[in-house]
Amino acid sequence: MRRDVIHSLLVANRGEIACRIFRTCRDLGITTVAVYSDADAGALHVREADLAVRLPGSAPADTYLRGDLVVAAALAAGADAVHPGYGFLSENAAFAAAVQDAGLTWVGPPVKAIELMASKTRAKELMGGAGVPLLAPVDPATAGEDDLPLLLKAASGGGGRGMRIVRELGSLPGELLAAAAEAASAFGDGEVFAEPYVERGRHVEVQVMADAYDTVWALGTRDCSLQRRHQKVIEEAPAPGLDEGLRTRLHDAAVAAARAVGYRGAGTVEFLVSAEGRPYFLEMNTRLQVEHPVTEAVFGVDLVALQLRVAEGEPLDPVLPAASGHAVEARLYAEDPARDWQPQTGALLTLEVPDAPGLRLDTGYTGGDTIGVHYDPMLAKVIAHAPTRTEAVRLLAGALERARIHGPVTNRELLVRSLRHPDFAAARLDTGFYDRHLAGLTAPGAGDPATAALAAALAEAVRATASPGPAPTPTRFGAWRNLPSQPQVKRFRSEPDGTEHEIAYRTPRTGTPEPYDAPGVRVLAADPDRVTLELDGVTRHFELARDRDRLHVDTAGASYTFTALPRFTDPATQTDPGSLLAPMPGTVVRLAEGLAPGARVEAGQPLIWLEAMKMEHRILAPASGTLTALHAAPGHQVEVGALLAVVQEDPDATPVAASASAPASASAPASASVPEENA
């Protein structure tokens, strides 16, 4: 067989997966080439690459999804191979063919294998012929009550786009139309199929690796059941709680699937496992998966290095690597789980995860980078590997808890709470985990934001009185005492819940601020970046970081973000009642039918669809009333806080509770934003 040694590799992707592939390339002595959009000009993957080629524009459709531009970039940079990463063009057969037609080595499966698995409906037919267990398809035209609940899925693509759960027959026609429209928009293919929806099913997958010499490895199982909007949040290997018979059946089915399409390289065969332990084929991802690090940790392999080896025509070892221990991965997203998983954008001031044996960080960001609106909101993956599942879970939860993450709101606290939830600890896993537990996992915790706000106030007071020049020496105190000076007040608002804290302190003649009316508190040390307090006999340290008017406070087991507020509210900042504001920067993709000034609207009615960070957000009517102004139109680019429309409420109408777009308060805009499916 022809063997092509790879000397220079272009990664047709961005962010953490590009950085991760570059890491292996550096270890192997391979020159790395990045491509980047204008929005990514300063991104980490561009900074880490040996060479980089610009793809003009910012939107994915103009840049990373332009296969012709990517191939031209590879040729211009002198690359001799292309790795697609995951997402974008990674499962695009036409792109794989174009890479090979240009004389470049394709680090991926054969074009035919991609084509055969590209359509879920055709893939299921093929897998049925190979003896892989399947869910029986349901014809929506003849579906009856006994077929409910149903799951509608796009035949092409994934990530939850075009996916709907139908529990009532009356809603089936509308959901079919909506799923087909979303699938056509996301993937250029409106084909949708239906199958039984398995309640309390587990998402279990098998990593396969195959060469051109008929060797196929089944590298164990992964459990990816903890999902939001059909996208994975926490993954682990091996999948816990499976008996050996079921594991063997899954491994054999995955190998049969790979052989059925003449597979080569890394791929993943995904299964749904019912509560009764019956597996059903879902799909085969003909690429590397986001969660591949947990398999690497357990089997002690580098899957990217193996992909390159197979692409060069080298054989795999006929003996499967031995597995050891347990690994868990958490996806750190810039999003607010308490507000319908709303993505967040802005400057990432700090991203620091502890470095310890068994821990791994895969990221496309560093402190100082900006999280933009054009791409997926995943910041990083944190992976822990240990001899047992209990140890790996504890290690990961502790690392996330001690991480310093300053900037937009993230799902960090949700991840820690999920890992420590009794159901997760006992491996009671299924895809409905967050449907059942989200309210509890996002409820206010047992932390002490008021004391953190006190530490912030003291640090700010020290900072304000510090003279220019070298940083002041930390001041150490005994017990504070009341002084004749008048108390001063600082106000902070907690993010993202909007709770306000008013902190009083005194500044005596010594210039050292001391808390006012705070029994049980002793200030042991304070400077602008660190405050140490004794609280009822327990010493606690508070680390502070600033970003303009925001203060980030980290302490043992908790982190807080505050916005410094003026002493008095500025009337100019008030928003007219009924204003619908953009919850984030994005593009208006459509309006409700017939929406125009003067139109009658009902409370909770979707009025405007905004697309941002690969998600659609429905802007809902805050109450029943009349639309008095409309400033949005399809195709318009809007900034966060932009006025989209105004609804004049009926006097007797019941407003919709504010949710994702604003905290519920007298001055907050009344609109609500609800995300739909993730890409």
Salt bridges, closest charged atoms under 4 A:
ASP4 OD1 - ARG2 NE 2.71
GLU16 OE1 - LYS381 NZ 3.36
ASP38 OD1 - ARG54 NE 2.59
ASP40 OD2 - ARG14 NE 2.62
ASP68 OD2 - ARG66 NH2 2.85
GLU91 OE1 - ARG287 NE 2.90
GLU175 OE1 - ARG164 NE 3.30
GLU182 OE2 - ARG161 NE 2.79
GLU182 OE1 - ARG164 NH1 2.84
GLU195 OE1 - LYS124 NZ 3.21
GLU195 OE2 - LYS153 NZ 3.98
GLU199 OE2 - ARG167 NH1 2.54
GLU205 OE1 - HIS203 NE2 3.31
GLU205 OE2 - ARG222 NE 2.84
GLU205 OE1 - LYS232 NZ 2.92
ASP214 OD1 - ARG259 NH1 2.63
ASP223 OD2 - ARG202 NH2 2.63
GLU235 OE2 - ARG331 NE 2.66
GLU236 OE1 - HIS326 NE2 2.69
GLU236 OE1 - ARG389 NE 2.68
GLU244 OE2 - ARG247 NE 3.82
GLU270 OE1 - HIS203 NE2 3.48
GLU270 OE2 - LYS232 NZ 3.12
GLU276 OE1 - ARG278 NH2 3.88
GLU283 OE1 - LYS120 NZ 3.45
GLU291 OE2 - LYS232 NZ 2.63
GLU291 OE1 - ARG331 NH2 3.14
GLU296 OE2 - ARG20 NH2 2.76
GLU296 OE1 - HIS292 NE2 3.73
GLU296 OE1 - ARG360 NH1 2.81
ASP302 OD1 - ARG20 NH2 2.96
GLU314 OE1 - ARG3 NH1 3.44
GLU335 OE1 - ARG228 NH2 2.78
ASP336 OD2 - ARG339 NE 3.86
GLU352 OE1 - ARG404 NH1 3.64
ASP362 OD1 - ARG23 NH2 3.19
ASP362 OD2 - ARG360 NH2 2.96
ASP362 OD2 - LYS381 NZ 3.90
ASP369 OD1 - ARG47 NH1 3.12
GLU401 OE2 - ARG420 NH1 3.00
GLU413 OE2 - ARG417 NH2 2.74
ASP423 OD1 - ARG428 NH2 2.75
ASP423 OD2 - HIS437 NE2 2.93
ASP430 OD2 - ARG436 NH2 2.93
GLU460 OE1 - ARG463 NH1 3.54
GLU460 OE2 - ARG546 NE 2.39
GLU495 OE1 - ARG550 NH2 2.61
GLU500 OE1 - ARG491 NH2 2.81
ASP529 OD1 - ARG546 NH1 3.11
GLU534 OE2 - ARG522 NE 3.24
GLU543 OE2 - ARG530 NH1 2.00
ASP547 OD1 - ARG548 NH1 3.57
ASP554 OD2 - ARG404 NE 3.53
ASP554 OD2 - HIS406 NE2 2.54
GLU602 OE2 - ARG600 NE 3.27
GLU616 OE1 - ARG590 NH1 3.23
ASP650 OD2 - ARG600 NH1 2.41
GLU676 OE1 - ARG590 NH2 3.99
GLU676 OE2 - ARG618 NE 3.27
GLU677 OE2 - ARG164 NH1 3.92
